[in-house]
Amino acid sequence: MDARAGQIQDVAVVGCGPVGALLANLLGRDGLSTLVFEREREVYRLPRAVHFDHEVMRIFQSVGLSEHAIGDTAPLEGCEFWNADREILFRFGFDQGITNQGWRQDYMFHQPALEAALRDAAAKREGVAIYLEHEVTHLEEREDHVILAVRDLASGERRTLRTRYLVGCDGAGSFVRRAAGLPLEDLGFDEPWLVVDATIRKPRAELGLPGPAIQLCDPARPVTFVPVAGPYIRWEFMLKPGETNDEMLRSERVNELVAAWVDPREVEVIRSAVYEFHALVATRWSTRRVFLVGDAAHQMPPFLGQGLCTGIRDAANLAWKLRLVLRGAASPAILESYQPEREPQVRGVIGLAIEMGRIICTQDPATAAARDAELLSRGERDRPTPELPGFASGLLQPGSELAGRLGLQARVHGPDGAAALLDDVVGPGFSLLARGPKPPALGAAARRVLERVGVRLVTLGPGFDLDGAYASWLDRHGCDAVLIRPDHRVFGAAAGAGAAASLLEALDRALTADPPPG
């Protein structure tokens, strides 16, 4: 461990899976000194999460990673819910054009490749130091810092370190959560499933495998089929009452289950494991200086593919608030907005996942028949992709219709004359988008906020707003300026000649309020 470890750091991150590595990228990009501790030396070689959405891709974009930089990635072709006769009960996600985030709605990916890309990018950032095979064994929170005891698992060396803030990204069994005394609430959805990850020796179409993801709602055995990316595929088979883990993990049993979909000789199983899916949320996500992110704070059934996405959103929400506090640009009280902003959305996502799970997991034939008849009678085979809830409270402009929603990312005129996505032109941080053709007039107080917080002022003149997307967006919502936060959520919107200045004044009040709004 280098000499930096003897100094007090801005942030320490426990866990360097995809969420911890993404957080380290965000913190390092923003110039914060960051230590990351991970028990394992190598990236876990088997896939776990397999899906992320357009919002998450935009967050990856903000740290310089896109779909071409994160290994095996492919747009999802949609998701179909079948009954036992393989009739389509309903489907969604088949409109896979570019969304208002500048990316496709859904992506499938191979986690080891993504995790390696995020970890490699974080290791190259100035101010970030990653310590593999290091275990945090003790934490003690003080008034202005946290003391950590760290053990090098390879050498046995022990060190004591200090950090201003500590973030636990250490998964479902989080040491940080237990050590900080932050309990979990069980929302009561526990189901055992056999997960089979495999590669195929021929393209899916040649093997007769579906292109979209499939939820087979068969009461005899509910099954999920997931085309991942490249040669990777996944099946999830629900265990029936009386079936044991040992029985289900026998290779003969796995092959028997796979054979209902494809010739097992065309498949190489790379992992089979029995998992019990849970719905859990921490009742508190933080103390004064310790925070939980991702699976350390919440766990959900996989039926919406939002587990990883939710953790990435947590990290994006927390990182910019830590930067402003540590750089003296905002009151530490803004950190109290982290759970009030994130928890309602997380609970909403878990609720949607449980709702989908109850459709899928029905094992009573009579109940399944009634479900099928009801769904088929609706005549709504094509449904929109389930919409995730926005933020209802927190660091938002009070009374703004757009506040808490995702801000638009469309094509604009880049500095080299070529079309580019907004974030690639203006960079990370706050963006204040105002109608052109010239920058809005700002008084001295508004300019001080602009400089202190690091807000980028963007004038949406006709030459900049290439497709007129921003003009249309502002028109639809009756506003002349929109302030977008670093996590791409709208802080607020305003109309009139003083719209930009009023948003900066509202932001200043929110960042200096004690306690924070919400």
ROSE-107002 format. One record per residue (C-alpha): x, y, z. Coordinates in steps of 0.5 Angstrom, whole numbers, plus 500, padded with zeros to 3 digits. Layout:
<rs>
XYZ;...
</rs>
This chain:
<rs>
500500500;503507498;504513502;497516500;494511505;497515511;494521509;486522510;482521504;476524501;472517500;474510501;470505497;469498499;468493494;470494486;465490483;461494477;458499482;464500486;468501480;463506477;463510483;471510483;471513476;466518478;470520484;476520480;473524474;471529479;478530482;477527489;482522492;479515493;481509496;478502493;478496497;476489494;477482497;478479490;484479486;481478479;474480476;469474477;470470471;462468471;456473469;451475474;448481472;446481464;442488463;442495463;438501460;439507457;440511463;446507465;449507459;449515459;452514466;457510463;458515457;460520463;466516465;468515457;465508456;460507451;457501448;464500444;468500450;465495455;466488451;460484449;454488449;448488444;441491444;436487447;430485442;425486447;421481452;416476451;411473456;409466454;404461457;405454457;403453450;408458448;402463446;405470447;401473453;404480452;411483450;414490451;421493449;420492442;421499440;429499440;430506437;434511440;431514446;431521450;437519453;441518446;442511447;437505446;432503451;436496453;442493453;445486454;452485456;457480459;459482466;466480467;468484461;464490463;467490470;474489467;473495463;470499469;476497473;481499468;478506467;478507475;485505476;488510470;484516474;489521478;487520485;484513485;488507488;485500488;487495493;486488491;486482496;485487501;479487506;476492511;475489518;473495522;470501522;469507527;466513525;468520528;466527528;470529521;472522519;472515519;477510521;478504517;482497519;485494513;488487512;492485506;490478505;496476501;501479506;497479512;499486513;494491517;494498516;489503519;487509515;482515515;477518510;472523510;467519507;466511506;461508501;459500502;459497495;460490498;454487496;448483499;453481505;455488506;460488512;460496511;452495512;453490518;459494521;455501521;448498524;444499518;438494518;435491512;427490511;424484508;419485503;417478503;419475496;423469496;423464491;429459489;431459482;436455478;441459474;444456468;449461464;452458458;455459451;453457444;457454439;452457433;448463432;442463436;437463430;441457427;439453434;432455434;433460440;429466441;431473439;428476445;428475452;422470454;419469461;415462460;409463465;408455465;405453472;409446471;416450471;416457470;423459466;426465464;431465458;435471456;440472450;445476453;451478448;456475443;455467445;452468452;445466454;442464460;436460463;433461470;429455472;424456478;425450483;418446485;416444492;421438494;426439489;433440493;439444490;444438490;438435485;438441481;445442480;447435477;449436470;444430468;438435471;441441468;442438461;435435461;432442463;436445457;434440452;427443452;430449449;436447445;440440443;445440450;451438445;450445442;451448449;457449454;455450461;459455464;456456471;449453474;447455481;441455485;439462488;434465492;431471490;430476495;426483496;430487501;431494503;435497508;431502513;437507513;442508507;447512511;450514518;453521518;459519514;458512512;453510506;451504502;450503495;447498490;446491493;449493500;442498500;437493497;436487493;430485488;428479484;431479477;424480473;426487470;433486470;434492474;439490480;445493477;442499474;439501481;446500484;449505478;444510479;445510487;453511485;451517480;446520485;451520491;458522487;456529485;454531492;460528495;464532491;460539492;461538500;468536500;470542495;466546500;461548494;455546498;452544505;454537508;446537509;445535502;448528503;441527507;438527500;441521498;436516501;430520500;431521493;433514491;429510496;422511493;424509486;428503489;422501492;418502486;422498482;422492487;414493487;414492479;419486479;415483484;408484480;412481474;414475479;407474481;405473474;411469472;412464478;404462479;405454480;397453481;394450474;388453475;390460477;395460471;389458467;385464470;391469469;392467462;385468460;385475463;391477460;389474453;382477453;385484454;388484447;394488449;399484447;404490446;405494452;410500453;417498457;415499464;417506466;421507472;418512477;422519478;424523484;418526488;423530493;430532494;435537491;429539486;426546485;419546488;413546484;417544477;413539473;420537470;424536476;426529478;425527471;431525466;434530462;434530455;440528451;440529444;444531438;448538438;453541434;460539437;466544437;469540431;463541427;460534427;454532430;455529438;451528444;450533449;454530454;460529450;460536448;458540455;462535459;460532466;457536472;451541472;448543465;444550465;440549458;437556456;434558449;438562445;440566440;445569445;447567453;442569458;444575462;446573469;447578475;453577480;450573485;448568479;455568476;458566483;453560483;455558476;462558478;462555485;458549483;461548476;455549472;456549465;451554461;449552454;445556449;440553445;441557439;438554432;446552430;447548436;440544437;441540431;434537430;430542434;429537440;431542445;426547443;421542442;422539449;422546452;416548448;412542451;414544458;412551457;419553459;425557457;431554461;432547464;437546469;440538469;444535475;450531474;446525475;442527469;436528473;432535472;433540478;428545475;425549469;423556469;420561464;421568462;427573461;430571468;429564467;436562468;438566473;432564477;434557477;441558479;438562485;434556487;440551486;444556491;438555496;438548495;445547496;446551502;439549506;440546512;436541513;435539505;429540502;425533501;
</rs>
